[in-house]
């Protein structure tokens, strides 16, 4: 099967090693992976659902695949996904993504963030935690890396960055990834960084906080740029102000951050039901002290929560996933990223979100073939 860019799904999966014993193989590995992509595309979220849909649509599938021994049981799908090397599966995903995703424009924001599949853990094992690189503007997943737990993101993020083409992009990461080696890894990929600063970098956070308190007493004396936005929604008014500075000598150990050029403070003032709250968030960046540009990158970062993590939970039932055999949860999550990208790459604008598009794909052979580049 082919995508819109004529990259056959079979070619994507052919680099994955078959972990099964050769003498006991009844079903072709690549064909089963292609079947699974189709099933997840139309709404299957578990191996049982993959088997049920494939059995019902066997005639349609055989129009594109041989499937000489029919469709295997859900147990076979589960065992296979549990055995496949997740590093090879991730590499196949990145190869496919780099071939079909349009080149990212300059200043494109790539948000790095992690998500836990909460029900994928066993009694003696932690749930799957997947760190993903998300092209915020396009709404597409560029790659992912699994970790044993959230605290291991500091190790997974540099490994993920090393696999991505990021030249000219702006990489944004929450406070967990605010580490000097991660900033260096971003610069090594010829990208800029915007990193959140919280109490995991206490001296740095305190120095920004102290600087801003002094700044507020006499703002006209300190060179800076600023921008303000106002949002009104359901009785809530939020005024968001971004202040950007380049007085790096006021920070704690600025020399440890490669190519550091600025730091920013975002002050959010919320008015709701007669109450006013003020929250301040701090960031460091290799970008110049341009408040408008920094605010745009920071706002774009949070699309990873709505357009990826929330979408995986609501449209793909990720938090309900109970695949717990071997690498099954990891590989199934990557498969869901493939289908998410397929839907988002549809050049024809259609009503409805991801869940609605999966429903259409389940009921329309033409739409499904269109998404897979077969129509």
C-alpha positions in Angstrom: 0.0 0.0 0.0 1.1 3.5 -0.7 0.9 6.9 1.0 0.1 10.0 -0.9 3.8 10.5 -1.7 3.9 7.0 -3.2 6.0 5.6 -0.3 4.6 2.1 0.1 3.8 1.0 3.6 5.4 -2.3 2.7 8.6 -0.4 2.1 8.3 1.3 5.4 8.0 -2.0 7.3 10.4 -4.1 5.3 13.4 -2.9 7.3 11.9 -4.4 10.5 13.3 -7.8 11.5 10.8 -10.6 11.9 11.3 -11.9 15.5 9.4 -15.1 14.9 10.9 -18.6 14.3 11.1 -19.0 10.5 9.7 -22.5 10.5 6.5 -21.5 12.4 5.6 -18.4 10.4 2.2 -18.6 8.7 1.6 -14.9 8.1 3.9 -12.4 6.4 5.2 -9.8 8.8 4.8 -6.8 6.5 1.3 -7.8 5.5 0.2 -8.0 9.2 1.7 -4.6 9.9 -0.2 -3.1 6.9 -3.4 -4.8 8.1 -2.9 -3.3 11.6 -2.4 0.2 10.1 -5.6 -0.1 8.2 -7.5 -1.4 11.3 -6.2 1.4 13.6 -7.0 3.9 10.9 -10.7 2.9 10.9 -11.1 2.9 14.7 -9.5 -0.3 16.1 -7.7 0.5 19.4 -7.0 -3.1 20.6 -5.7 -6.3 19.0 -9.1 -7.9 19.4 -10.6 -5.0 17.4 -7.9 -5.3 14.8 -8.7 -9.0 14.2 -12.5 -8.4 14.1 -12.3 -5.6 11.5 -9.8 -7.4 9.4 -11.9 -10.6 9.3 -14.9 -8.6 8.2 -13.0 -6.7 5.5 -10.8 -9.6 4.3 -12.1 -9.4 0.7 -11.1 -5.7 0.5 -7.7 -6.3 2.1 -7.0 -9.1 -0.5 -7.5 -6.5 -3.2 -4.2 -5.1 -2.1 -2.4 -7.9 -0.1 -2.0 -11.6 -0.6 -3.0 -12.8 2.9 -2.6 -16.4 1.8 -3.5 -17.8 5.3 -6.2 -15.2 6.1 -6.2 -13.1 9.2 -4.5 -14.3 12.4 -6.0 -14.2 15.8 -5.7 -11.2 18.1 -3.3 -13.3 20.3 -1.0 -13.6 17.3 -1.2 -9.8 16.7 -0.5 -9.2 20.4 2.5 -11.6 20.5 3.9 -10.2 17.3 3.7 -6.6 18.5 5.2 -7.7 21.8 8.3 -9.2 20.0 9.1 -6.6 17.4 12.1 -4.5 18.3 10.7 -1.1 19.2 13.8 0.7 18.1 13.4 -0.7 14.6 9.7 0.2 14.6 10.6 3.8 15.7 13.2 4.0 13.0 10.8 2.8 10.3 8.3 5.5 11.5 10.9 8.2 11.3 11.9 7.1 7.8 8.3 7.2 6.7 7.7 10.6 8.4 10.8 12.2 6.9 9.7 11.1 3.4 6.1 12.3 3.5 6.0 15.3 5.8 6.7 18.6 4.1 10.0 20.3 4.9 9.5 22.4 8.0 9.8 26.1 7.4 12.2 28.4 9.3 11.0 29.1 12.8 8.7 26.1 12.8 8.2 25.0 16.3 9.0 21.4 17.3 7.6 20.6 20.7 9.2 17.8 22.7 7.0 16.4 25.4 6.2 13.0 27.1 3.0 11.1 27.7 2.3 8.0 29.9 -0.1 5.3 28.7 -1.5 4.9 32.1 -3.0 1.3 31.9 -0.1 -0.3 29.9 1.9 -1.2 33.0 2.0 -4.5 34.8 2.3 -5.2 38.5 6.1 -5.5 38.1 6.6 -2.9 35.4 6.0 0.8 34.9 3.6 2.0 32.2 4.9 3.1 28.8 6.1 6.6 28.8 6.7 8.0 25.3 8.6 11.2 24.5 7.5 12.6 21.2 8.7 15.3 18.8 5.6 17.2 17.5 5.6 19.7 14.6 3.2 22.2 16.2 2.2 24.1 13.1 1.5 21.0 11.0 0.1 18.9 13.8 2.3 16.0 12.9 4.5 13.6 14.9 8.1 13.5 13.7 9.4 10.8 16.0 9.3 9.3 19.5 11.4 7.6 22.1 10.2 5.4 25.0 11.5 5.7 28.5 11.1 3.5 31.6 9.5 6.5 33.4 9.0 10.2 33.2 12.2 11.0 35.1 14.2 9.3 32.3 13.2 12.0 29.8 16.5 13.7 30.3 18.2 10.6 28.7 15.6 10.0 26.0 15.4 13.6 24.7 19.0 13.8 23.4 18.6 10.4 21.7 15.4 11.6 20.0 16.9 14.9 18.9 19.8 13.1 17.3 17.5 11.3 14.9 15.6 14.4 13.6 16.3 17.0 10.9 15.7 20.3 12.8 17.8 22.9 11.0 16.2 26.3 11.3 13.5 25.1 13.7 12.7 26.2 17.2 12.7 23.4 19.7 10.6 23.9 22.8 10.7 21.7 25.9 9.1 21.9 29.4 11.2 22.2 32.5 12.1 18.5 32.6 14.3 18.9 29.5 16.0 22.2 30.7 19.4 20.7 30.8 22.7 22.1 29.4 23.4 18.9 27.4 19.9 19.0 25.8 20.4 22.6 24.8 23.7 21.6 23.2 22.0 18.7 21.4 19.5 21.2 19.9 22.2 23.5 18.8 24.1 20.6 17.3 21.1 20.0 15.1 21.3 23.7 14.0 18.1 24.6 15.7 17.2 27.2 18.4 15.8 26.3 21.8 13.2 27.8 24.1 13.4 26.0 27.5 11.1 26.4 30.5 12.8 27.2 33.8 11.2 25.9 37.0 12.5 24.7 40.3 14.5 21.8 38.8 17.0 24.6 38.0 16.5 26.5 41.3 19.4 29.0 41.1 18.5 29.9 37.5 14.8 30.3 38.4 15.6 32.4 41.4 17.9 34.7 39.4 15.2 35.3 36.8 12.6 35.9 39.5 14.8 38.4 41.3 15.7 40.2 38.1 12.0 40.5 37.2 11.0 41.8 40.6 13.7 44.6 40.3 12.6 45.2 36.7 9.0 45.8 37.7 10.0 48.6 40.1 11.4 50.7 37.3 10.7 49.1 33.9 11.8 52.0 31.8 15.3 51.8 33.0 15.9 48.3 31.7 16.2 47.6 27.9 13.6 45.0 26.9 10.9 44.0 24.4 7.3 43.3 25.4 4.1 42.1 23.8 0.6 41.7 25.3 -2.4 39.5 24.2 -5.9 39.4 25.6 -8.2 36.4 25.5 -11.9 36.3 26.5 -13.8 33.1 26.8 -16.8 32.0 28.9 -16.6 34.9 31.3 -12.8 34.5 31.7 -10.4 37.3 30.7 -6.7 36.4 30.4 -4.1 39.1 29.8 -0.8 37.6 28.8 2.3 39.7 28.8 5.7 38.5 27.6 8.9 40.4 28.6 12.1 39.5 26.9 15.6 40.5 28.1 19.2 40.0 27.1 20.9 41.0 30.4 22.5 37.5 30.7 25.0 38.6 33.3 22.1 38.8 35.8 21.5 35.1 35.5 23.0 32.3 37.5 25.8 30.7 35.5 24.6 31.8 32.0 27.8 30.4 30.5 26.6 26.8 30.9 23.8 27.3 28.3 25.2 27.1 24.8 24.6 30.2 22.6 22.2 31.6 25.2 20.9 35.0 24.0 17.8 35.8 26.0 15.4 35.0 28.8 11.8 35.7 29.0 9.0 36.1 31.6 5.4 35.5 30.8 3.0 37.1 33.2 -0.6 35.7 32.9 -3.3 37.8 34.6 -6.6 36.0 34.8 -10.0 37.5 35.8 -12.7 35.0 36.6 -15.8 35.4 38.7 -14.5 38.5 40.3 -11.2 37.0 41.2 -7.8 38.0 39.8 -4.8 35.7 39.8 -1.3 36.3 38.4 1.1 33.6 37.3 4.6 34.0 36.0 6.6 31.5 33.9 10.3 31.8 33.0 12.2 30.7 29.9 15.7 30.8 28.5 16.4 30.8 24.7 19.1 30.9 22.0 16.8 33.3 20.2 17.3 37.1 20.4 15.2 39.0 23.0 12.2 39.4 20.7 9.1 39.1 23.0 6.7 38.5 20.1 8.7 35.7 18.6 9.3 34.0 21.9 5.7 34.2 23.0 4.6 32.7 19.7 7.0 29.8 20.2 5.9 29.2 23.8 2.2 29.3 22.9 2.8 26.9 20.0 4.5 24.4 22.4 1.3 23.8 24.2 -0.4 22.5 21.1 1.3 19.2 21.9 -1.0 18.7 24.8 -4.2 19.4 22.8 -3.3 18.1 19.3 -1.3 15.1 20.3 -1.6 13.9 24.0 -5.3 14.8 24.3 -6.0 13.4 20.8 -4.3 10.1 21.7 -6.4 9.8 24.8 -9.8 10.8 23.3 -9.6 9.6 19.7 -7.3 6.6 20.2 -8.2 5.6 23.8 -4.5 5.5 24.7 -5.0 5.7 28.4 -7.3 2.7 28.2 -4.7 0.6 26.3 -4.0 -2.6 28.1 -1.4 -4.1 25.8 1.2 -5.3 28.3 3.1 -8.1 26.5 6.7 -7.3 25.8 6.9 -4.2 23.6 3.3 -4.4 22.5 2.2 -1.1 24.1 5.2 0.8 22.6 4.7 -0.5 19.1 1.0 0.0 19.1 1.4 3.6 20.2 3.8 4.2 17.3 1.2 2.6 15.0 -1.3 5.1 16.3 1.1 8.0 15.5 1.3 6.7 11.9 -2.5 6.8 11.5 -2.7 10.2 13.2 -0.2 11.6 10.6 -2.1 9.9 7.8 -5.3 11.7 8.7 -3.6 15.0 9.3 -1.8 14.8 5.9 -5.1 14.7 4.1 -4.9 17.8 1.9 -8.8 18.0 1.6 -10.4 19.9 4.5 -13.2 18.0 6.1 -15.5 18.5 9.0 -15.0 16.7 12.2 -11.9 15.8 14.3 -9.7 12.8 14.3 -12.4 10.5 15.8 -14.9 11.6 13.1 -12.3 11.0 10.4 -11.6 7.4 11.7 -15.4 6.8 11.5 -15.5 8.0 7.9 -12.5 5.8 7.1 -14.4 2.8 8.6 -17.5 3.4 6.5 -15.9 4.6 3.2 -13.5 2.4 1.2 -12.9 5.4 -1.0 -11.8 7.7 1.8 -9.6 5.0 3.4 -8.0 4.4 0.0 -7.5 8.2 -0.4 -5.7 8.5 2.9 -3.5 5.5 2.0 -2.7 6.9 -1.5 -4.6 4.1 -3.2 -7.5 6.1 -4.7 
